[in-house]
Amino acid sequence: MTTKEKLIQEIEKTPDILLDNLLDFLLFVRNRYEDNQISEDNEISIEEQEIIIASKQAFASGDYLTLDEYLVGQV
C-alpha cells in the first residue's frame, strides 16, 4: 500500500471535526515546502522570492480578485 493510499484510508476513519485541522496542517506543511523550494532556486532574486511567497500567502488567505472583479476594474 502506498503512502497516499494509507493517508486516504486514515482520512476515511477520521472524525470530521479533526479533518479541518488536518487540512490546515497539510496546507501549512506544503506551503513551507514550496517556499523552501523557491528559496533554493538560484535563478530567482531574493526580492522576487519574497514577492512569490507574499502572493502565495495572500492567495491562501483569500486575498485575490476574481476574473469578473478584475474586468470590472478595467473599464
ABEGO torsion letter per residue (X at the ends): XBAAAAAAAAAAABBAAAAAAAAAAAAAAAAAAAAAAAAABAABBAAAAAAAAAAAAAAAAGBBBBAAAAAAAAX
